[in-house]
Structures are given as C-alpha cells and as structure tokens.
C-alpha cells in the first residue's frame, strides 16, 4: 500500500498543477486511512524529500 501511495504522490507532484504540499498532504491522509501512523510518517518523509530535491 505504501508503495502505491508514494507513486500516487510523486505522480501528482510531477504531473498536475496541484500544489506540491497539497499532494503530499493528500498522500499522508490516505496513508492514515488505509495504513497506519508509521506509514504516514514514512510517506511524509519521502515525499517531502522528493519535493525538496525537485526544487
């Protein structure tokens, strides 16, 4: 599940006009619903790092 949420987050960040932080937050909220808190923190860290390197 985490891998698919990461894919979705990266896709939204790179492909749409969605603000990067909104895309990250959406992935985190989905992780909270479909996984656990550890997964949400993991996804937050990876996608935040991706956004930082993307800039």
ChimeraX attribute file (.defattr): number of C-alpha atoms within 10 A of each C-alpha:
attribute: neighborCount
match mode: 1-to-1
recipient: residues
	/A:1	11
	/A:2	17
	/A:3	9
	/A:4	10
	/A:5	21
	/A:6	20
	/A:7	14
	/A:8	15
	/A:9	25
	/A:10	19
	/A:11	12
	/A:12	19
	/A:13	21
	/A:14	14
	/A:15	9
	/A:16	10
	/A:17	9
	/A:18	12
	/A:19	11
	/A:20	21
	/A:21	13
	/A:22	13
	/A:23	20
	/A:24	26
	/A:25	17
	/A:26	16
	/A:27	24
	/A:28	24
	/A:29	14
	/A:30	15
	/A:31	23
	/A:32	15
	/A:33	10
	/A:34	13
	/A:35	14
	/A:36	12
	/A:37	14
	/A:38	11
	/A:39	17
	/A:40	21
	/A:41	13
	/A:42	15
	/A:43	22
	/A:44	20
	/A:45	13
	/A:46	15
	/A:47	24
	/A:48	16
	/A:49	11
	/A:50	16
	/A:51	15
	/A:52	10
	/A:53	8
	/A:54	10
	/A:55	5
